[in-house]
Amino acid sequence: MNEPPIDPDNFFKTACKFEAALILVAIVLGWIAAINPFEFIIFDEQAIINGITGTLPLCLIFIALNQLKLKSLQKIRRVLHQTLGPSLYKHHWTDLFVLAAIAGISEEILFRGVIQPWIENAWGMMAGLLVSSVIFGLVHAVTALYFVMATAVSIYLGLYLDYDNTRNLLTPIIIHSLYDFFAFVIILHSYRLEQQKAK
């Protein structure tokens, strides 16, 4: 059995700290760009509903892609399985929710709260959406296909930033957090089944 590429015992705390630190990055970049990263986090019922319903297509796509036998997709599954499986194996579902929430909040504040509007201010809305999404894809580029998939997800999240022609960062935060939580649960469930079969 391959050794996990990162220390499973330290992964959860390290991941939480790293993701939370992205908020500090957003604050610094926001200060440089004269953008308030938190300006468009508006708590309202419609944003929550949009966030929940906006998560469903991503979850269905995740399930569908999980069924395909393409080598490129199998490589992504193997990397995620080997990285996240051992690292989250001993954790409760509430831990997965906390990690997903921190990742969703911090990454959306950085990418949709600062980077996208920063580029929009310089080059327009379409450039803001596309360039911020490519950057998002690059920092998630486990493989070339994963880069494309992460970029596509980022475009989806960026479009939801202005859903109903009302800018609200809460909607992509909810979608991102719930989708990550769903993915964590599926990956961990698959890993645990594999461990049981191996016994």
URFENUR-V938494 format. One record per backbone hydrogen bond with DSSP energy under -0.5 kcal/mol. CO is the residue of the C=O (numbers start at 1). NH is the residue of the N-H. E is the energy in kcal/mol with one decimal. If there is no record, write none. Layout:
BEGIN
CO&NH&E  CO&NH&E
END
This chain:
BEGIN
6&8&-0.6  7&10&-0.9  7&11&-1.1  8&12&-0.6  10&14&-2.4  11&15&-3.3  12&16&-2.4  13&17&-2.4  14&18&-2.8  15&19&-2.7  16&20&-2.4  17&21&-2.0  18&22&-0.8  19&22&-1.0  20&23&-1.5  20&24&-0.6  21&25&-1.7  22&26&-2.4  23&27&-2.2  24&28&-2.4  25&29&-2.8  26&30&-2.7  27&31&-2.1  28&32&-2.2  29&33&-2.6  30&34&-0.7  30&35&-3.2  35&37&-0.8  36&39&-1.6  38&41&-1.6  40&42&-1.2  40&169&-3.1  40&170&-0.7  41&43&-0.6  42&44&-0.9  44&48&-1.5  45&49&-2.3  46&50&-2.9  47&51&-2.1  48&52&-2.3  49&53&-2.7  50&54&-2.2  51&55&-0.8  52&55&-0.7  52&56&-0.9  53&57&-0.6  54&58&-0.6  55&59&-2.0  56&60&-2.4  57&61&-2.4  58&62&-2.4  59&63&-2.2  60&64&-2.5  61&65&-2.9  62&66&-1.7  63&67&-0.8  64&67&-1.0  64&68&-0.8  65&68&-0.5  70&74&-2.5  71&75&-2.1  72&76&-1.5  73&77&-2.6  74&78&-2.4  75&79&-2.3  76&80&-2.7  77&81&-2.8  78&82&-2.7  79&83&-1.8  80&84&-2.9  80&85&-0.7  81&85&-1.3  83&87&-0.8  84&88&-2.3  85&89&-1.0  88&91&-1.8  92&95&-0.9  92&96&-1.5  93&97&-2.0  94&98&-2.2  95&99&-2.6  96&100&-2.5  97&101&-2.6  98&102&-2.6  99&103&-2.5  100&104&-2.8  101&105&-2.7  102&106&-2.6  103&107&-2.4  104&108&-1.6  105&109&-2.3  106&110&-2.0  107&111&-3.1  108&112&-1.6  108&113&-1.8  110&114&-0.9  110&115&-2.6  111&116&-2.6  114&118&-2.4  115&119&-2.3  116&120&-2.4  117&121&-2.4  118&122&-1.0  119&123&-3.4  119&124&-0.5  120&124&-2.1  124&128&-2.2  125&129&-2.4  126&130&-2.6  127&131&-2.9  128&132&-1.5  129&133&-1.4  130&134&-2.3  131&135&-2.3  132&136&-2.2  133&137&-2.7  134&138&-2.5  135&139&-2.1  136&140&-0.8  137&140&-0.7  138&141&-1.2  140&142&-2.1  143&147&-2.0  144&148&-1.7  145&149&-2.6  146&150&-3.0  147&151&-2.4  148&152&-2.2  149&153&-2.4  150&154&-2.2  151&155&-2.1  152&156&-2.1  153&157&-2.5  154&158&-2.8  155&159&-2.3  156&160&-1.7  157&161&-0.9  158&162&-0.6  159&162&-0.9  160&163&-1.4  161&168&-2.5  162&165&-1.7  163&166&-1.5  168&171&-0.9  168&172&-0.6  169&173&-1.8  170&174&-2.3  171&175&-2.3  172&176&-2.7  173&177&-2.4  174&178&-2.7  175&179&-2.5  176&180&-2.4  177&181&-2.3  178&182&-2.5  179&183&-2.7  180&184&-2.8  181&185&-2.4  182&186&-2.3  183&187&-2.7  184&188&-2.7  185&189&-2.5  186&190&-2.4  187&191&-2.2  188&192&-2.6  189&193&-2.1  190&194&-2.0  191&195&-2.2  192&196&-2.1  193&197&-2.1  194&198&-1.6  195&199&-0.8  196&199&-0.6
END
